[in-house]
Amino acid sequence: MRIKKAIQKMDNRKIAVGAACLFLLSMLPIWYLARYARPSGDDYGYSVYTHAAWLETHSLIAVFRAGIQTVKQYYTYWNGDWFTTFLFSLMPEVFRPWTFWIVPFIMTGALILGTGVLLYEMCVSIAGMKKEDFVILSCLILTASFQYIPSTAIGMYWYVGATHYIIPHMAALLTLVFSWRFFKGKRWRYLLAASLGAFVVGGSSYFSSLLLFMLLLVLIALGTPRNKKALWLFLPFLICLAGFVIQCKSPGNVARGGESFGFHMDWALQTILESLRQSVVTVGVWMREKTMVFILLLLFGAFSWDALLGVQRAFHFRFPLLFLALMYGCYSAQFSPAIYAAVDVSLGPATMEYLTFLLTAAASVVYVEGWAIDKLREKGKAVGAGGKYRMCFLFPVLGICLVLTCLNPGWIGKSVDRRAIEYVVSGQAEDFREQIASQMEILLDDSIKEAYLVPINNEQGPLMHMPVTSDEEAFTNRVVRDFYQKDRVVVITE
């Protein structure tokens, strides 16, 4: 009886508060490491012109002009993502030393914003769930997003990497929400916002562009017969397409990808088939290596069913198989750029594949559960009152998940939090910061033109740093030299 009373008192508002507190607690080690994060490699390389412009003029207009100069140079000689290249050139330490700590907060905030807004639209606006249910569900997905992300550098600590992948991902998710709200008869300002978001995505990541193309076309195709307003969504679609084409036409793509870079129909067909295959194989790998993610998805499904039971909604989930096929296609599409390019890639693509999987899996769970509940109600079958479901299923599932996690501590052991805490407790983080401070003391001294630096330890934990080497012609040495306006930068090895 005491357990029953405790369960009855544990309503979703209390659970939502607890979930939010646990999520924020899980973010503390990630945010704490921000004090150790430092720019390196490309962070310096893309910011050489803008940093020089700021030092000479302290004018934002001059800095923006230098940013455009950076875009022109890299568009011609290296890569075509013109919008994010402009953002690359605005690395925080362009304006002030020791401000790089803000980067992890910006990137984690961007991922929280994009994911949260999309889940709110899906859970509250469409599925009719209560706000406390949205808080619980979003905390589960966000916890999985941050704790088991394939690359903490891409997701949080590397300015260029995170700007290239996370910022467009956020923009794509927001654009989808704005497009849906406009389609549902809301104000024209949502079309303007969707168009601005499409502009950002089109000049940024292939991955986010593909996701946006697919879902906008589906919305236009399915929505136009019932609402001619859907045709206006061709505006953000075409804006994104124009930016995407400009990217693909970059001369730098050939320099980076080789003479064979370009569109080939046979490659495209093979890429689609391989993407569909590899996406399934990757889920199997994640089930072994990121088992805790699927525990969190199980909890997501349990709480989602509970939330859907308690609402009467206008939206009906009619075509579950078609929706599952669409979500599978959106997830699989994230594999295609890396497969098509057929070159060695960073963990950026893996990060986008993972984050898209989480969102498509969450959407699939909500849709299929909504469809199942609708069917049961149509047949007049009882789907279970909230209290009965919670007593017989929800809380037992919570208990089982807790026991399984306790029996398999290795699941949590692979989390980002554990890596971050171990990196700090071991003293390696502080050692890294002291070595960086020693280097910065020399690099920031304008009277020193030949900078001889101490080595940096190779233990970086979740951080990302490309160290200066003993070879003064190495890439990192050259970009650090140019950024700090030195004649020479080299590490002393003896």
C-alpha positions in Angstrom: 0.0 0.0 0.0 2.8 2.4 0.8 4.4 1.8 -2.6 1.0 2.3 -4.3 0.5 5.6 -2.5 4.0 6.7 -3.3 3.4 6.0 -7.0 0.1 7.8 -6.9 1.8 10.9 -5.5 4.6 10.7 -8.1 2.8 12.6 -10.8 4.5 13.7 -14.0 5.1 17.2 -12.8 7.3 15.9 -10.0 9.0 13.5 -12.5 9.5 16.4 -14.9 11.2 18.5 -12.2 13.4 15.5 -11.3 14.2 14.8 -15.0 15.2 18.4 -15.6 17.4 18.5 -12.5 19.1 15.3 -13.5 19.7 16.5 -17.0 21.2 19.8 -15.8 23.3 17.9 -13.3 24.6 15.7 -16.1 25.6 18.8 -18.1 27.8 20.2 -15.3 30.9 18.2 -16.1 30.6 19.1 -19.7 30.2 22.8 -18.9 33.0 22.6 -16.3 35.4 21.4 -19.0 34.7 24.6 -20.9 37.4 26.3 -18.7 40.0 24.1 -20.3 38.8 24.3 -23.9 41.2 26.0 -26.3 41.2 26.9 -30.0 43.6 25.0 -32.3 44.2 24.1 -35.9 41.4 25.3 -38.1 40.1 27.6 -35.4 43.2 29.7 -35.9 43.5 29.1 -39.7 40.0 30.5 -40.6 40.4 33.5 -38.3 43.7 34.9 -39.4 42.3 37.7 -41.5 39.5 38.6 -39.1 41.9 38.7 -36.1 44.3 41.0 -38.0 41.4 43.2 -39.0 40.3 43.5 -35.4 43.8 44.3 -34.1 44.3 47.0 -36.7 40.9 48.7 -36.6 38.6 47.4 -33.8 35.9 47.7 -36.3 33.2 45.0 -36.8 32.7 46.2 -40.4 36.4 45.6 -41.1 36.1 42.2 -39.4 33.1 41.2 -41.5 34.9 42.3 -44.7 37.8 40.1 -43.6 35.4 37.3 -43.0 34.1 37.6 -46.6 37.7 37.6 -47.8 38.1 34.3 -45.9 35.0 32.9 -47.5 36.3 33.8 -51.0 39.7 32.2 -50.3 38.4 28.9 -48.9 35.6 28.7 -51.5 38.3 28.8 -54.2 40.9 26.6 -52.7 39.3 24.3 -50.1 35.6 24.0 -49.3 32.3 25.4 -50.5 30.3 25.8 -47.2 30.2 29.6 -47.5 28.0 30.4 -44.6 29.7 28.4 -42.0 33.1 29.4 -43.3 32.1 33.0 -42.5 31.1 31.9 -39.0 34.5 30.0 -38.7 36.2 33.4 -39.2 34.5 34.8 -36.1 36.1 32.5 -33.5 35.7 34.2 -30.1 39.5 34.8 -29.6 39.5 36.9 -32.7 38.2 39.7 -30.4 39.7 38.8 -27.0 42.2 36.2 -25.7 41.0 33.6 -23.3 37.3 33.8 -24.4 37.2 30.4 -26.0 35.4 29.0 -22.9 32.1 30.3 -24.3 32.2 27.9 -27.3 31.0 24.8 -25.4 28.1 26.8 -24.0 27.1 28.1 -27.5 27.2 24.7 -29.0 25.4 22.8 -26.3 22.9 25.6 -26.2 22.3 25.3 -29.9 21.7 21.6 -29.7 19.4 22.0 -26.7 17.4 24.7 -28.5 17.0 22.9 -31.8 16.1 19.5 -30.2 13.9 21.1 -27.6 11.8 23.2 -30.1 11.3 20.2 -32.4 10.3 17.9 -29.6 7.9 20.6 -28.2 6.2 20.9 -31.6 6.0 17.2 -32.0 4.9 16.3 -28.4 2.8 19.3 -27.3 1.6 21.1 -30.5 0.9 18.0 -32.6 0.5 15.0 -30.2 -1.3 17.2 -27.6 0.8 16.1 -24.6 1.2 18.2 -21.5 4.2 20.4 -21.0 5.5 18.3 -18.2 5.5 15.2 -20.5 7.5 17.2 -23.0 10.1 18.0 -20.3 10.5 14.4 -19.4 10.8 13.2 -23.0 13.1 16.0 -24.1 15.4 15.4 -21.1 15.7 11.7 -22.1 16.6 12.5 -25.7 19.0 15.3 -24.7 20.7 13.1 -22.2 21.3 10.5 -24.9 22.5 13.2 -27.3 25.2 14.6 -25.0 26.3 11.6 -23.0 26.9 9.2 -25.9 27.7 11.6 -28.8 30.3 10.1 -31.1 32.5 13.1 -31.0 32.6 15.6 -28.1 34.9 17.8 -30.2 32.3 18.0 -33.0 29.5 18.5 -30.5 31.0 20.9 -28.0 34.7 21.7 -27.8 36.0 22.4 -31.4 34.8 25.7 -32.7 35.1 24.9 -36.4 33.9 21.3 -36.2 30.8 22.2 -34.0 30.0 25.2 -36.1 30.1 23.1 -39.2 27.7 20.4 -37.9 25.8 21.5 -34.8 24.8 25.0 -35.9 23.3 23.9 -39.3 21.6 21.0 -37.4 19.9 23.5 -35.1 19.0 25.7 -38.1 17.4 22.7 -40.0 15.3 21.7 -37.0 14.1 25.2 -36.4 13.3 25.6 -40.1 11.2 22.4 -40.1 9.2 23.7 -37.1 8.7 27.2 -38.7 7.6 25.5 -41.9 5.1 23.3 -40.1 3.7 26.2 -38.2 3.2 28.2 -41.4 1.6 25.3 -43.1 -0.9 24.9 -40.2 -2.2 28.4 -40.9 -0.1 30.5 -38.6 1.4 33.8 -39.4 3.6 34.6 -42.5 6.4 35.5 -40.2 7.0 31.7 -39.8 7.6 31.5 -43.6 10.2 34.3 -43.3 11.9 32.5 -40.4 11.9 29.3 -42.3 13.4 31.1 -45.3 16.2 32.5 -43.1 16.8 29.1 -41.6 17.0 27.6 -45.1 19.5 30.2 -46.1 21.8 29.2 -43.2 21.4 25.5 -43.9 22.0 25.8 -47.7 25.4 27.5 -47.1 26.4 25.0 -44.4 26.2 21.3 -44.0 25.3 18.7 -46.7 23.8 16.5 -43.9 21.3 19.1 -42.7 20.5 20.2 -46.2 19.5 16.6 -47.1 17.3 16.3 -44.1 15.6 19.6 -44.9 15.1 18.8 -48.6 13.4 15.5 -47.8 11.0 16.7 -45.2 10.1 20.0 -47.0 9.3 18.0 -50.1 7.1 15.5 -48.2 5.3 18.4 -46.5 4.7 20.1 -49.8 3.6 16.9 -51.6 1.2 15.7 -48.9 0.0 19.2 -47.8 -0.8 20.9 -51.1 -4.0 18.9 -52.0 -5.5 20.0 -48.7 -3.9 23.4 -48.3 -2.5 25.4 -51.2 -0.5 27.4 -48.7 1.9 24.5 -48.7 3.2 25.6 -52.1 4.8 28.6 -50.4 7.2 26.2 -48.7 8.9 26.0 -52.1 10.4 29.4 -51.1 12.6 28.0 -48.2 13.2 24.8 -50.3 14.6 26.8 -53.3 16.6 29.1 -51.0 18.3 26.1 -49.4 18.7 24.4 -52.8 20.4 27.6 -54.2 22.9 27.6 -51.3 23.5 23.9 -51.7 24.2 24.3 -55.4 26.6 27.1 -54.7 28.4 24.8 -52.2 28.6 22.0 -54.8 30.0 24.3 -57.5 33.0 25.4 -55.3 36.3 25.0 -57.0 37.7 24.1 -53.6 35.7 20.8 -53.7 37.9 19.5 -56.5 41.1 20.6 -54.6 39.8 18.8 -51.5 38.0 15.8 -53.0 40.2 15.1 -56.1 39.6 15.5 -59.8 36.9 12.8 -59.7 34.7 14.9 -57.4 31.3 15.7 -58.9 27.9 14.1 -59.5 27.8 10.6 -61.1 24.5 8.8 -61.4 26.0 5.3 -60.8 27.7 6.6 -57.6 24.4 8.1 -56.5 22.4 4.9 -56.8 25.2 2.9 -55.1 25.3 5.5 -52.3 21.6 5.2 -51.7 21.7 1.4 -51.4 24.8 1.5 -49.2 23.3 4.1 -47.0 20.2 2.0 -46.4 22.4 -0.9 -45.5 24.9 0.9 -43.4 22.3 2.7 -41.3 20.9 -0.7 -40.1 24.4 -2.1 -39.4 25.3 1.0 -37.4 22.2 0.6 -35.2 23.4 -2.9 -34.3 26.8 -1.5 -33.4 25.3 1.2 -31.2 23.2 -1.5 -29.4 26.4 -3.1 -28.4 28.5 0.0 -27.7 25.9 2.5 -26.6 23.4 0.2 -24.8 22.3 2.9 -22.4 20.9 4.9 -25.4 18.4 2.2 -26.0 17.5 2.0 -22.3 16.7 5.8 -22.5 14.7 5.2 -25.7 12.7 2.4 -23.8 12.0 4.9 -21.1 11.0 7.4 -23.8 8.5 5.0 -25.2 7.0 4.2 -21.7 6.5 7.8 -20.8 5.3 8.7 -24.3 2.5 6.0 -24.1 1.5 7.3 -20.7 1.4 10.9 -22.0 -0.7 9.9 -25.1 -3.2 8.0 -23.0 -4.1 11.1 -21.1 -5.0 13.4 -24.0 -7.6 13.8 -26.7 -6.0 15.4 -29.7 -7.1 16.7 -33.1 -4.2 15.1 -34.9 -4.6 11.5 -35.9 -1.7 9.1 -36.7 -3.0 7.4 -39.8 -0.1 5.9 -41.8 2.5 4.3 -39.5 4.3 2.3 -42.1 4.8 5.3 -44.4 6.0 7.4 -41.5 8.4 4.7 -40.4 9.7 4.5 -44.0 10.2 8.3 -44.1 12.1 8.3 -40.8 14.3 5.5 -41.9 15.0 7.4 -45.1 15.8 10.6 -43.2 18.2 8.7 -40.9 19.8 6.7 -43.7 20.3 9.9 -45.8 22.8 11.1 -43.2 25.2 8.3 -44.3 25.2 9.3 -48.0 27.6 12.3 -48.0 30.5 10.4 -46.5 29.7 7.3 -48.5 29.5 9.3 -51.8 32.7 11.2 -51.1 34.6 8.0 -50.4 37.3 9.8 -48.5 38.5 9.6 -44.9 36.2 11.7 -42.8 36.2 13.0 -39.2 33.6 11.9 -36.6 31.4 14.7 -37.8 29.3 12.5 -40.1 29.0 9.9 -37.3 27.7 12.6 -35.0 25.1 13.7 -37.5 24.0 10.1 -38.1 23.6 9.6 -34.3 21.7 12.8 -33.6 19.4 12.2 -36.5 18.8 8.6 -35.4 17.7 9.8 -31.9 15.2 12.3 -33.4 13.8 9.9 -36.0 13.5 7.1 -33.4 11.7 9.5 -31.0 9.3 10.6 -33.7 8.7 7.0 -34.8 7.9 5.9 -31.2 5.4 8.8 -30.7 3.7 8.2 -34.1 3.4 4.4 -33.8 2.1 4.7 -30.2 -0.4 7.4 -31.2 -1.6 5.2 -34.1 -2.0 2.1 -31.8 -4.0 4.1 -29.2 -6.2 5.5 -31.9 -6.9 2.0 -33.3 -7.7 0.7 -29.8 -10.1 3.5 -29.1 -11.8 3.0 -32.5 -12.5 -0.6 -31.6 -13.8 0.4 -28.2 -11.1 -1.3 -26.3 -9.8 0.1 -23.0 -6.3 1.3 -23.4 -5.8 1.6 -19.6 -6.4 4.5 -17.3 -3.4 6.5 -16.4 -3.1 5.2 -12.8 -3.5 1.6 -13.8 -0.9 1.9 -16.6 1.6 3.6 -14.3 1.2 0.9 -11.6 1.3 -2.1 -14.0 3.8 -0.9 -16.6 5.5 2.5 -16.3 7.0 2.1 -12.9 7.9 -1.5 -13.4 9.8 -0.5 -16.6 11.6 2.2 -14.6 12.6 -0.4 -12.0 13.8 -2.9 -14.6 15.9 -0.2 -16.4 17.4 0.9 -13.1 18.3 -2.8 -12.2 19.8 -3.4 -15.6 21.9 -0.3 -15.4 23.1 -1.2 -11.9 24.1 -4.7 -13.2 25.9 -3.2 -16.2 27.9 -0.2 -14.9 29.9 -0.2 -18.1 26.9 1.3 -19.9 27.2 4.5 -17.9 31.0 4.1 -17.9 31.0 5.0 -21.6 29.3 8.4 -20.9 30.9 11.7 -21.6 30.4 12.7 -17.9 32.7 9.9 -16.7 35.4 10.8 -19.3 35.2 14.5 -18.2 35.3 13.7 -14.5 38.3 11.3 -14.9 40.1 13.9 -17.0 39.8 16.5 -14.3 40.4 14.3 -11.3 43.5 12.8 -12.8 45.1 16.2 -13.0 45.6 16.0 -16.7 43.1 18.8 -17.4 45.0 21.2 -15.1 48.4 20.0 -16.5 47.0 20.8 -20.0 45.8 24.3 -18.9 49.2 25.1 -17.3 51.0 24.1 -20.5 48.7 26.2 -22.6 49.1 29.2 -20.3 52.9 28.9 -20.8 52.4 28.9 -24.6 50.0 31.8 -24.5 52.3 34.0 -22.4 54.7 33.9 -25.3 52.2 34.1 -28.1 50.5 37.1 -26.6 53.8 39.0 -26.1 54.1 41.3 -29.1 57.8 41.9 -28.4 58.5 38.2 -29.2 58.5 37.4 -32.9 60.1 33.9 -32.7 58.0 31.8 -30.4 59.6 28.7 -28.8 56.9 26.8 -26.9 56.8 24.0 -24.4 55.1 20.7 -25.6 51.5 19.9 -24.8 50.5 16.5 -23.3 48.6 14.2 -25.5 45.9 13.4 -22.9 43.0 15.6 -23.9 40.0 13.6 -22.5 36.8 14.9 -24.2 38.6 18.0 -25.4 40.0 18.6 -28.8 43.4 20.2 -29.4 45.8 20.1 -32.4 49.2 20.8 -30.7 52.0 22.9 -32.2 54.9 20.7 -33.2 58.6 20.8 -33.6 58.1 21.2 -37.4 57.6 24.9 -37.9 56.1 24.3 -41.4 53.4 22.0 -40.0 49.8 23.2 -40.5 49.2 24.0 -36.9 52.5 25.9 -36.5 51.7 28.0 -39.6 48.2 29.0 -38.6 49.2 29.8 -35.0 52.1 31.8 -36.4 49.9 33.8 -38.7 47.1 34.3 -36.1 49.5 35.8 -33.5 51.5 37.5 -36.2 54.8 35.9 -35.4 57.8 35.2 -37.6 58.2 31.7 -36.3 56.3 29.2 -34.0 57.9 26.0 -33.0 57.9 23.6 -30.0 61.2 22.9 -28.2 61.7 19.1 -27.9 64.9 19.1 -25.9 
